[in-house]
Amino acid sequence: MTKDWNVLKIDLSSGIVKRESLSYEYVRRFIGGRGLGAALIAPYATEGVDPLDGSVPLVLAAGPLTGAGIPSGDRFSLSTISPLTGTVMDTNSGGRLGRSLRRAGSDLMIISGKSESPVVLVVDDDEVRLEGALDLWGCTVSETILLLTERWGKTAGMSVIGPAGENGVRYASIMTERMRAMGRGGAGAVMGSKNLKAMVVIGSGKVPVHDKERLKVVLEESNRWLRAHPVTSKALPALGTPMLVKICTRAGIFPLRNFQSVAVGEDQAYTGEELAKRFTVSSSGCTGCYIQCGRVTEVDGSRGEGPEYESLWALGPDMGIEDLRKIIPAAHRCNELGMDTISAGGSIACAMELAQRDIRPSSARFSDAGSVMKLLDDIAYRRGEGDELADGSLAVARNAGAVQYAMQVKGMELPGYDPRGAQGQGLAYATSNRGGCHLRGGYLIAREILGIPKKVHGTQVLGKGGHVARAQDFGAVADSLSVCRFATFALAPEYWSRMLHAVTGWELGGEDLIRTGERIITLERILNLEMGVGPDSDSLPPRFTNEPLTEGACTGEVVHLDDLLAEYYAHREWPGGIPSENKIKELGLDEERGRVL
């Protein structure tokens, strides 16, 4: 199937809608999703660009497997420039919107400009329109979804923002109808700056499949692997991602109090097992997903989605809070406000440490859950101290003259793995193109802690450059196919190659996909360089390189970042952190210079 991709271009300023197409040859160079989003954002990646002034578009792209019945494959990607980090960014989510868009006959949307007043973008098969949203502006996420569901029905795909996005919180999320978050990097703030409250998509068609019989065979084999893998068949369905609390504690990398120490022992009150036993009502998951890693939890009559591992950590132990009765409502509240839990928790934890050290006063103190709940609302509505925290931990610490206490890379708050016991994860944080992120960095926790696809020791330095690069490349493939990272735990690149051929007819082997992932990572790197985000930002807070851990399984360890970066740059052929001309040509990105760069 050599089908060109159908593009919807919506100008919010004028209300004009255009339909265009992208050749399948061009799409195949970047697969779809994240890769295609980076290529389409490229013309806007210039130094000094302001992603909140309406000039930068939102590119919402499905992957070539979206809607085709692939395991964990009903995802979609959104690309823009991050208001938190000033880097190119993508974020993706499960939910119905991507599948609905393809069923409506389009593969991606490019949303530009800014509406004069709040609107909802509605795609109803062939009809595209903007509807007034003054009645929705100010509503929480669940209130917005409820009102839109009453209008459009339970089968519509929806992506909405909450008060945090409306008020320009630089780490505001976009939430789907199933309370899935496009969380990291602040895409919700970009959406809010455009006065776009929600996107609703209804599609009644079918996603075309090149070879249905071949796809059936590949899916049968793939599903056997998913059912056989211990993480995708047992651990995640049973406990969700909070299964990692005990695992990371034993490994000596579960951070406490803004990464000042790590948890030790076996008696934590906030484990995945405790969450399942005391507060989990049911499991949940994305549309058509076998794994069902989500949790529905209830505390004192309040029911909601989450927390998953990162939210549990960021809104709990990272702030010295160990009571799940306090952590769960904070996670629910972040979802309602439309706010990234990692950055919210990391920013508050930074303020707590600055107050602890008498550097900057704060209403929040370690272990004080009551102050946290109030501060989350203040951040979302930019009130009082929350106004400063809404810009992220780097801004808070910089204003206080103490940048070293912001646990971030490129302005993005770090997730819940101390890199001193996971050297590859430290390198992944430093080199992630969208900032301090576990997923875009390559998620070396899979290799270093979980042993997927094979175990490499966390404190080992030699060889980590290649491991990180390979993991980043495969991650870019997954995000561009728009499939769940958890499914890649069980399914090697060759399986995704076979599924891709069955759905599209594209002849791309497993290593061809990995090479495409390398092209995407390198393109993102080039775009960041164009925006002034250079190799000097491939760094870590000095705590990790200068202060050894004093307890736990990794006592005495620091991150050997200089050695890790040297190996990584050599592996990628990025001398000094800048892609070489030979590498650019080898990946065909020299052609992109004349096209989009």
LUMDOMAR-399061 format. One record per residue (C-alpha): x, y negated, z negated; residue in one letter. Coordinates in pm, 1 decimal. Each point is the difference from the previous one (the first is absolute). Example, Ala and Ser with C-alpha at 12.3 -4.5 7.8 and 13.67 -1.06 7.14 Angstrom:
- 1230.0, 450.0, -780.0, A
- 137.0, -344.0, 66.0, S
This chain:
- 0.0, 0.0, 0.0, M
- 164.3, -319.1, 115.3, T
- -259.8, -236.4, -133.2, K
- 85.3, -366.7, -42.2, D
- -84.2, -148.9, -338.3, W
- -297.8, -230.7, -36.6, N
- 68.3, -321.9, -188.6, V
- -246.1, -238.2, -163.6, L
- 136.4, -353.4, -39.2, K
- -203.3, -217.3, -235.4, I
- 76.9, -369.4, -45.6, D
- -162.1, -107.8, -325.8, L
- 56.4, -368.4, 75.8, S
- -203.5, 0.2, 320.2, S
- -207.6, 314.3, -44.4, G
- 119.5, 123.9, 340.0, I
- 32.6, 376.5, 44.0, V
- 206.9, 152.4, 280.3, K
- 50.9, 358.9, 106.8, R
- 338.1, 97.3, 137.3, E
- 203.1, 315.9, 39.0, S
- 350.2, 125.2, -75.1, L
- 156.4, 259.6, 224.9, S
- 37.8, 342.3, -154.7, Y
- 370.6, -6.2, 93.9, E
- 49.7, -305.8, -217.8, Y
- -207.0, 138.0, -287.2, V
- 191.8, 328.2, 11.2, R
- 328.7, -186.7, -56.5, R
- -129.1, -95.9, -346.0, F
- -260.1, 278.2, -48.4, I
- -274.4, -228.7, -138.9, G
- -84.4, -121.4, -350.1, G
- 301.1, -150.5, -177.8, R
- 237.9, 17.1, 297.4, G
- -235.8, -165.8, 242.7, L
- -91.7, -258.4, -263.1, G
- 366.4, -99.7, -38.5, A
- 37.6, -42.5, 376.0, A
- -310.2, -217.9, 20.1, L
- 98.0, -213.8, -300.8, I
- 347.3, -57.7, 146.5, A
- -74.9, -331.7, 178.9, P
- -98.9, -156.0, -333.7, Y
- 312.4, 111.8, -189.1, A
- 185.4, -329.6, -9.1, T
- 190.8, -164.8, -282.1, E
- -218.8, -221.0, -216.2, G
- -326.4, 159.7, 111.8, V
- -286.5, -40.8, -246.8, D
- -229.7, 305.0, 8.1, P
- -271.1, -192.1, -187.2, L
- -43.5, -290.8, 242.4, D
- -213.3, 194.9, 248.1, G
- 270.3, 30.3, 265.9, S
- 90.6, 363.8, -70.5, V
- -249.2, 264.6, 113.5, P
- -118.5, 313.0, -171.6, L
- 58.8, 304.3, 219.9, V
- -227.3, 286.2, -98.4, L
- 105.8, 311.0, 189.3, A
- -116.1, 356.9, -7.8, A
- 245.3, 279.4, 65.8, G
- -31.0, 235.4, 295.9, P
- -124.9, 272.3, -236.5, L
- -255.7, -215.5, -183.3, T
- -349.5, 143.0, 25.3, G
- 109.6, 321.4, 173.5, A
- -59.6, 232.9, -294.8, G
- 364.4, 17.7, -106.3, I
- 70.3, 97.3, -363.7, P
- 39.6, -318.8, -205.3, S
- -11.7, -188.0, 329.4, G
- -287.7, -247.6, -26.2, D
- 223.6, -292.5, -90.7, R
- 69.1, -336.5, 159.3, F
- 274.3, -257.7, -25.8, S
- 4.6, -376.5, -41.7, L
- 305.4, -209.6, 91.0, S
- 82.5, -363.6, -62.4, T
- 270.3, -207.1, -171.2, I
- 7.7, 26.5, -377.4, S
- -75.6, -312.9, -204.4, P
- 178.6, 169.3, -292.4, L
- 329.5, 93.2, 166.5, T
- 18.4, -194.4, 326.3, G
- 68.5, 326.6, 182.9, T
- -183.5, 191.5, 267.5, V
- -245.1, 225.0, -178.3, M
- -245.2, 276.9, 58.6, D
- -244.1, 163.1, -233.0, T
- -238.6, 285.5, 62.3, N
- -298.3, 167.5, -154.0, S
- -249.2, 277.5, 21.3, G
- -366.9, -78.8, 44.2, G
- -235.3, -10.3, 295.1, R
- 108.6, -317.7, 174.6, L
- 269.9, 142.3, 228.4, G
- -210.0, 296.7, 106.0, R
- -302.4, -226.1, 52.7, S
- 204.9, -239.8, 212.2, L
- 108.7, 279.1, 232.6, R
- -355.4, 133.3, 16.4, R
- -104.8, -351.9, 100.6, A
- 235.1, 24.1, 298.1, G
- 295.0, -208.3, -125.7, S
- 339.3, 106.9, -130.5, D
- 117.3, -320.1, -162.4, L
- -106.1, -352.8, -90.4, M
- 209.0, -315.2, 2.4, I
- -162.5, -258.6, -226.6, I
- 138.8, -351.0, 33.7, S
- -88.8, -353.7, -109.6, G
- -206.4, -114.3, -295.2, K
- -374.5, -36.2, -37.9, S
- -134.6, -331.9, -129.0, E
- -211.4, 185.4, -257.0, S
- -9.0, 356.2, -139.3, P
- -100.5, 267.6, 249.5, V
- -39.7, 373.8, 43.3, V
- 136.0, 150.1, 320.8, L
- -247.2, 259.0, 129.4, V
- 81.3, 252.3, 273.2, V
- -312.7, 195.6, 89.0, D
- 101.9, 223.9, 290.3, D
- 25.8, -240.3, 295.9, D
- -124.4, -303.2, -192.3, E
- 244.0, -220.1, -191.9, V
- -112.9, -298.4, -204.3, R
- 81.4, -219.3, -296.6, L
- -261.6, -35.3, -272.0, E
- -5.8, -256.1, -279.7, G
- 126.3, 123.1, -336.1, A
- -64.2, -287.4, -238.9, L
- -220.1, 233.3, -204.3, D
- 290.8, 244.4, -32.8, L
- 276.5, -248.5, -77.0, W
- 88.4, 33.9, -365.9, G
- -136.2, 353.3, -29.0, C
- 212.6, 280.4, -139.2, T
- 95.7, 289.3, 224.0, V
- -275.9, 237.5, -113.8, S
- -260.7, -276.5, 18.3, E
- 108.3, -76.1, 356.1, T
- -3.4, 365.7, 104.5, I
- -344.3, 51.5, -154.6, L
- -151.0, -296.0, 185.7, L
- 161.3, 101.0, 329.6, L
- -114.2, 360.3, -43.5, T
- -357.2, -121.0, -48.4, E
- 28.8, -182.5, 334.1, R
- 194.5, 252.6, 204.3, W
- -49.0, 339.6, -160.3, G
- 227.0, 250.2, -169.8, K
- 174.7, 116.4, 318.3, T
- 147.0, -338.7, 92.0, A
- 373.2, -54.6, -37.6, G
- 82.1, -300.1, -216.9, M
- 306.8, -191.2, -112.6, S
- -54.7, -287.5, -242.2, V
- 185.3, -239.6, -226.3, I
- -79.5, -101.8, -355.0, G
- 62.2, -324.3, -190.2, P
- 378.3, 54.0, 9.7, A
- 1.8, -14.2, 379.2, G
- -232.4, -299.5, 6.2, E
- 229.8, -189.5, -236.6, N
- 324.0, 80.8, 179.3, G
- 162.1, 233.2, -253.6, V
- 315.1, 99.8, 185.7, R
- -50.6, 368.0, -77.4, Y
- -374.2, 14.7, 65.6, A
- -128.6, 329.4, 138.6, S
- -247.9, 88.6, 269.5, I
- -240.5, 266.9, -127.7, M
- -203.6, 251.9, 197.9, T
- -350.4, 126.5, -59.1, E
- 144.8, 294.4, -194.2, R
- 208.1, -224.1, -228.1, M
- 319.3, 84.1, 185.6, R
- 251.6, -283.8, -12.4, A
- 219.1, -151.4, 266.3, M
- 191.3, -127.9, -294.6, G
- 360.5, -97.7, 42.3, R
- 122.1, -326.0, 148.1, G
- -303.3, -226.0, -18.9, G
- -199.3, 73.1, 315.4, A
- -310.7, -90.3, -200.6, G
- 132.1, -354.4, -39.7, A
- 51.9, -25.6, 376.6, V
- -355.9, 117.9, 54.3, M
- -125.8, -251.1, -256.8, G
- 195.6, -284.5, 160.8, S
- -198.6, 68.3, 316.4, K
- -331.5, -20.8, -192.0, N
- -59.9, 360.6, 101.2, L
- -183.4, 167.8, -288.3, K
- -59.9, 336.2, 162.9, A
- 21.4, 214.2, 311.4, M
- -282.4, 242.3, 76.8, V
- 22.4, 252.7, 282.7, V
- -270.0, 237.3, 124.4, I
- 82.6, 244.1, 278.3, G
- -229.5, 261.6, 150.5, S
- 230.2, 146.1, 264.4, G
- 261.8, 274.2, -16.8, K
- 377.8, -13.7, -11.8, V
- 132.7, 168.0, 316.4, P
- 215.4, 313.0, -38.6, V
- 228.5, 119.1, 279.5, H
- -0.3, 375.2, -76.8, D
- -258.0, 111.0, -254.7, K
- 97.7, 366.1, 2.3, E
- 366.2, -78.4, -56.0, R
- -94.2, -237.8, -280.7, L
- -212.1, 267.8, -165.7, K
- 295.3, 240.1, -6.7, V
- 241.9, -259.7, -138.1, V
- -246.5, -109.1, -267.2, L
- -57.0, 356.7, -116.2, E
- 372.8, 46.9, -44.5, E
- 48.4, -342.3, -161.5, S
- -281.5, 53.7, -246.3, N
- 158.3, 328.5, -109.4, R
- 318.3, -189.1, -87.8, W
- -197.5, -265.2, -189.9, L
- -178.9, 272.2, -196.3, R
- 331.9, 174.9, -74.0, A
- 208.8, -299.3, -111.4, H
- -2.4, -32.8, -381.1, P
- -26.6, -379.9, 3.2, V
- -279.7, -36.2, 256.7, T
- -194.8, 309.5, -108.8, S
- 37.4, -8.4, -378.9, K
- 170.0, -295.0, -167.8, A
- -167.4, -287.5, 185.0, L
- -352.3, 150.2, 6.9, P
- 24.8, 81.0, -371.5, A
- 157.4, -318.0, -139.4, L
- 42.2, -246.8, 285.6, G
- 319.0, -202.8, 8.4, T
- 8.3, -33.9, -383.4, P
- 148.1, 350.8, 15.0, M
- 327.8, -192.8, 38.7, L
- -1.1, -145.9, -352.2, V
- 136.2, 313.6, -167.9, K
- 225.5, 83.4, 292.8, I
- 163.2, -344.3, 7.6, C
- 30.2, -8.4, -378.8, T
- 187.6, 330.2, 0.7, R
- 221.3, -130.7, 280.2, A
- 83.9, -307.7, -209.5, G
- -135.8, -257.1, 245.6, I
- -338.7, -106.4, -144.6, F
- 49.2, -372.1, -79.6, P
- -122.8, -184.4, -307.1, L
- -36.6, -371.6, -80.4, R
- 114.0, -157.3, 326.2, N
- 263.0, 271.9, 54.1, F
- 175.4, -74.3, -330.3, Q
- -4.0, 371.6, -86.0, S
- -145.7, 333.2, 111.7, V
- -242.4, 240.3, -164.4, A
- 137.6, 307.5, -176.0, V
- -163.1, 306.1, -155.9, G
- -323.8, 184.0, 72.8, E
- -256.0, -180.8, -218.6, D
- -114.5, -287.1, 222.8, Q
- -368.8, -85.2, -31.2, A
- -31.9, -123.9, 358.7, Y
- 82.5, 310.0, 207.6, T
- -199.6, 130.0, 292.8, G
- -109.8, 289.6, -216.1, E
- -139.2, -235.8, -265.4, E
- -174.2, -205.9, 268.8, L
- -162.7, 313.5, 143.6, A
- -104.2, 137.5, -339.1, K
- -140.4, -314.9, -155.0, R
- -113.3, -242.4, 267.2, F
- -27.0, 154.6, 348.7, T
- -357.7, 41.0, 119.8, V
- 77.3, 142.6, 343.3, S
- 256.9, 6.3, 274.3, S
- -32.6, -214.4, 310.9, S
- 177.8, -53.9, 325.9, G
- 9.1, -147.8, 343.5, C
- -245.4, 103.8, 269.4, T
- 67.5, 351.9, 122.5, G
- 297.7, 54.4, -234.2, C
- 70.5, 345.4, -137.2, Y
- 222.3, -120.2, -284.4, I
- -242.4, -230.1, -188.1, Q
- 273.1, -164.7, -209.2, C
- -218.9, -282.5, -133.6, G
- -155.2, -10.4, -346.8, R
- -332.1, -142.4, -114.0, V
- 36.0, -94.6, -365.6, T
- -229.5, -130.5, -269.1, E
- 76.5, -187.9, -320.4, V
- -273.9, -118.2, -237.2, D
- -262.9, 12.3, 272.9, G
- 212.3, -176.6, 261.5, S
- 65.5, 221.2, 301.7, R
- 233.9, -62.0, 293.3, G
- 277.9, 124.8, 225.3, E
- 346.9, 66.2, -137.4, G
- 242.7, -47.1, -147.4, P
- 250.0, 181.2, 218.2, E
- 361.1, 35.1, -115.9, Y
- 125.2, -346.0, 94.0, E
- -300.7, -179.9, -150.3, S
- 13.1, 207.6, -317.2, L
- 368.2, -87.0, -43.1, W
- -11.3, -367.4, 106.5, A
- -301.8, -89.6, -214.2, L
- 111.4, 216.5, -289.5, G
- 349.8, 111.2, -101.7, P
- 172.0, -267.6, 209.4, D
- -169.7, -247.9, -234.2, M
- 42.6, 212.5, -313.1, G
- -362.5, 117.8, 5.5, I
- -48.9, 374.1, -54.9, E
- -375.4, 30.2, -62.8, D
- -188.7, 129.8, 303.2, L
- -313.2, -166.3, -134.7, R
- 174.4, -332.2, 61.8, K
- 181.3, 94.4, 321.3, I
- -300.5, 133.3, 191.7, I
- -216.6, -315.8, -29.4, P
- 296.3, -210.7, 116.0, A
- 34.3, 215.9, 312.2, A
- -374.3, -22.4, 65.6, H
- 14.9, -377.8, -41.4, R
- 284.8, -37.1, 248.6, C
- -205.4, 191.8, 254.4, N
- -301.1, -224.8, -61.3, E
- 211.4, -313.6, 36.2, L
- 177.6, 137.7, 308.8, G
- 352.4, -13.9, -139.1, M
- 305.0, 226.0, 36.3, D
- 46.5, 181.3, -330.0, T
- 377.7, 39.3, 33.2, I
- 68.5, -367.1, 62.8, S
- -256.2, -113.5, -256.7, A
- 149.8, 223.1, -266.9, G
- 357.1, -79.9, 100.2, G
- -61.9, -374.6, -8.2, S
- -158.9, 16.7, -345.4, I
- 277.1, 229.7, -128.9, A
- 256.0, -253.5, 123.2, C
- -180.6, -277.7, -189.1, A
- -6.6, 222.8, -308.5, M
- 375.9, 54.9, 7.0, E
- 67.4, -369.1, 56.2, L
- -214.3, -74.9, -305.8, A
- 171.7, 276.8, -197.2, Q
- 333.7, -169.3, 73.5, R
- -135.3, -349.3, -80.0, D
- 67.1, -115.0, 356.4, I
- -358.2, -78.7, 102.6, R
- -315.8, -5.6, -212.6, P
- -285.0, 231.9, 96.2, S
- -342.7, 92.6, -123.7, S
- 93.1, 363.9, 60.7, A
- 215.8, 213.2, -226.7, R
- 119.2, 357.3, 36.5, F
- -259.9, 247.5, -133.7, S
- -277.4, -265.4, -9.1, D
- -269.5, 143.5, 227.5, A
- -249.9, -273.2, -80.4, G
- 219.4, -273.9, 138.6, S
- 52.7, 202.8, 318.7, V
- -370.0, 27.9, 82.6, M
- -46.9, -374.7, -32.2, K
- 312.6, -72.6, 199.9, L
- -110.0, 221.3, 291.1, L
- -307.1, -220.0, 43.1, D
- 208.1, -315.1, -38.6, D
- 231.3, 120.0, 276.6, I
- -286.1, 80.3, 238.1, A
- -163.2, -339.0, -58.7, Y
- 333.9, -187.0, -31.9, R
- -78.2, -137.0, -344.0, R
- 261.2, -118.2, -247.5, G
- 302.3, 230.1, -22.8, E
- -165.2, 224.7, 258.6, G
- 57.0, -263.4, 267.0, D
- 376.5, 46.2, -23.9, E
- -19.9, 378.7, -37.0, L
- -211.9, 14.4, 317.5, A
- 317.9, -81.4, 194.9, D
- 180.6, 309.3, -132.3, G
- 276.7, 83.1, -245.3, S
- 282.3, -149.3, 207.2, L
- -168.3, -341.0, 1.9, A
- -67.4, 22.2, -374.9, V
- 357.7, 99.8, -85.9, A
- 151.2, -249.5, 243.2, R
- -199.5, -283.4, -153.8, N
- 133.8, 107.9, -338.5, A
- 359.2, 16.3, 126.0, G
- 21.0, 373.8, -75.4, A
- -40.9, 185.7, 329.9, V
- 176.7, 306.2, -142.9, Q
- -310.5, 92.6, -200.8, Y
- -225.1, 31.6, 305.2, A
- -3.1, 368.8, 96.6, M
- -44.1, -54.5, 372.9, Q
- 167.4, 25.4, 339.3, V
- -64.1, -267.7, 261.1, K
- -271.1, -132.2, -231.7, G
- -199.6, 323.8, -24.9, M
- -36.1, 157.1, -343.1, E
- 149.0, 347.4, -39.5, L
- -214.5, 308.6, -59.4, P
- 35.9, 244.6, -287.8, G
- 326.8, 183.8, 59.9, Y
- 323.4, -114.6, -164.7, D
- 263.1, 19.3, 275.4, P
- 288.3, 61.2, -239.9, R
- -102.3, 364.6, -6.4, G
- -101.0, 11.7, 366.5, A
- 278.6, -155.4, 208.5, Q
- -178.6, 57.4, 329.4, G
- -310.1, -172.6, -130.2, Q
- 216.5, -294.7, -101.2, G
- 133.9, -22.0, 354.4, L
- -355.3, 36.3, 130.2, A
- -116.5, -295.2, -210.5, Y
- 288.9, -213.4, 122.5, A
- -49.3, 73.1, 369.5, T
- -380.6, 17.3, 27.6, S
- -102.3, -240.4, 274.0, N
- -305.5, -130.0, -185.0, R
- 175.4, -42.6, -335.4, G
- 39.6, 212.4, -313.0, G
- -226.5, 285.0, 99.2, C
- 18.0, 373.6, -65.9, H
- -188.7, 97.1, 315.8, L
- 155.5, -233.4, 259.4, R
- 337.7, 72.0, -156.4, G
- -41.2, 365.8, 87.9, G
- -131.5, 145.0, -328.4, Y
- 319.1, 179.4, -99.8, L
- -183.4, 115.9, -311.1, I
- -127.3, 283.7, 220.8, A
- 354.1, 126.7, 52.3, R
- 166.9, -103.5, -324.4, E
- -274.4, 95.0, -246.6, I
- -252.2, 224.8, 177.9, L
- 245.8, 184.8, 226.8, G
- -194.8, -72.0, 323.2, I
- 105.9, 103.7, 263.5, P
- 309.3, 103.2, -198.3, K
- 149.1, -95.1, -334.4, K
- 282.0, -254.1, -13.9, V
- 127.0, -101.6, -342.0, H
- -124.2, -339.0, -115.2, G
- 333.6, -126.8, -129.2, T
- 192.5, 116.4, 307.6, Q
- 125.3, -286.5, 216.0, V
- 172.3, 164.9, 296.7, L
- -237.4, 74.5, 286.3, G
- -286.4, -214.7, -124.0, K
- 37.7, -247.4, 288.6, G
- -103.2, 266.1, 249.3, G
- -277.4, 132.7, -221.4, H
- -150.7, -346.3, -41.5, V
- 20.6, -81.5, 371.6, A
- -163.7, 329.6, 98.4, R
- -276.1, -43.5, -257.0, A
- -64.7, -357.5, 112.9, Q
- -19.5, 106.9, 363.9, D
- -245.4, 282.4, -74.9, F
- -201.6, -236.2, -219.0, G
- -27.3, -248.2, 286.6, A
- -129.2, 284.4, 218.5, V
- -267.6, 93.3, -255.3, A
- -109.3, -363.2, -36.6, D
- -16.4, -40.0, 377.5, S
- -193.4, 321.6, 56.1, L
- -207.9, -131.8, -292.8, S
- 10.6, 315.0, -208.1, V
- 44.8, 44.8, -373.3, C
- 353.8, 31.3, -136.0, R
- -110.6, 288.0, -221.0, F
- -84.8, 209.7, 305.5, A
- 359.1, -46.1, 120.7, T
- 114.8, 182.3, -315.2, F
- -141.7, 319.0, 149.2, A
- 28.6, -65.2, 374.3, L
- 332.1, -56.9, 177.7, A
- 35.5, -236.1, 300.5, P
- -56.6, 283.4, 247.9, E
- -354.7, 52.2, -127.6, Y
- -83.0, -367.2, 49.1, W
- 152.6, 20.2, 347.8, S
- -229.0, 288.5, 89.3, R
- -306.0, -177.4, -138.2, M
- 92.8, -317.0, 187.3, L
- 32.2, 190.6, 327.8, H
- -334.3, 173.9, -52.4, A
- -180.0, -328.6, -67.9, V
- 173.2, -230.0, 252.7, T
- 196.9, 213.8, 243.1, G
- 320.3, -187.9, -89.7, W
- 314.4, 209.1, 30.3, E
- 193.8, -100.0, -311.3, L
- 186.7, 268.9, -192.5, G
- 68.7, -14.6, -371.5, G
- 341.2, -163.9, 43.8, E
- -148.2, -236.1, 259.1, D
- -238.6, -117.6, -270.4, L
- 286.5, -51.7, -243.8, I
- 187.5, -203.4, 260.2, R
- -315.2, -209.7, 48.4, T
- -6.1, -51.5, -376.0, G
- 356.9, -126.7, 21.9, E
- -109.2, -240.9, 273.5, R
- -276.7, -133.6, -224.2, I
- 226.5, -42.9, -304.1, I
- 261.2, -177.9, 210.9, T
- -259.7, -227.6, 157.7, L
- -127.0, -96.6, -345.0, E
- 358.0, -72.2, -103.6, R
- 49.4, -227.2, 299.7, I
- -321.4, -187.1, -77.0, L
- 109.5, -58.6, -359.2, N
- 332.6, -133.1, 124.8, L
- -191.0, -237.7, 227.8, E
- -182.1, -129.5, -310.2, M
- 321.5, -49.0, -194.9, G
- -26.6, 314.5, -214.4, V
- 350.8, 137.3, 39.8, G
- 226.1, 268.6, -147.6, P
- 59.7, -205.0, -314.8, D
- -358.2, 87.2, -97.1, S
- 86.2, 373.0, -0.6, D
- 58.5, -27.5, -371.8, S
- -125.7, 114.8, -337.7, L
- -51.3, -183.7, -328.2, P
- 334.6, 2.5, -185.8, P
- -155.5, 209.1, -277.7, R
- 28.7, 306.8, 221.5, F
- 357.4, -49.5, 114.4, T
- 150.7, -139.5, -322.8, N
- -193.6, 149.5, -292.2, E
- 26.3, 379.9, -45.1, P
- -300.0, 191.1, -128.3, L
- 40.5, 69.8, -370.4, T
- -241.8, 289.2, -42.1, E
- -167.0, 282.3, 184.6, G
- 126.5, 244.9, 258.4, A
- 198.9, -264.3, 189.5, C
- 179.8, -163.7, -292.2, T
- 299.9, -203.3, 117.4, G
- -113.3, -37.0, 359.0, E
- -7.4, -316.6, 211.6, V
- -78.5, -41.6, 370.5, V
- 311.4, 4.4, 220.6, H
- -157.1, -231.9, 252.0, L
- 310.1, -114.1, 190.4, D
- 97.2, 359.1, 83.3, D
- -357.5, 90.9, 89.4, L
- -41.8, -298.9, 231.7, L
- 331.5, 62.0, 176.7, A
- -103.5, 355.1, 82.3, E
- -351.2, -104.8, 101.5, Y
- 119.1, -277.6, 232.0, Y
- 253.1, 234.8, 160.8, A
- -264.1, 265.9, 54.7, H
- -239.9, -248.0, 158.0, R
- 273.2, -171.3, 204.4, E
- -84.7, -328.8, -165.4, W
- 344.0, -151.2, -67.9, P
- -32.4, -230.1, -298.5, G
- -373.6, 71.3, -1.3, G
- -65.5, -136.8, 350.9, I
- -99.9, 239.8, 281.1, P
- 279.6, 30.5, 253.8, S
- -55.8, -89.4, 362.9, E
- 67.7, 363.3, 92.3, N
- -268.3, 121.6, -239.7, K
- -249.5, -258.8, 123.4, I
- 61.2, 109.9, 357.7, K
- -8.1, 369.4, -88.0, E
- -343.9, -41.8, -158.4, L
- -131.0, -204.0, 293.3, G
- -52.7, -305.6, -215.2, L
- 199.1, -217.4, 238.2, D
- -304.6, 25.6, 226.4, E
- -215.1, -132.5, -285.4, E
- 200.3, -321.1, -10.2, R
- -140.4, -96.5, 335.2, G
- -347.2, 117.2, -85.7, R
- -83.6, -98.2, -356.6, V
- 310.2, -107.4, -190.6, L
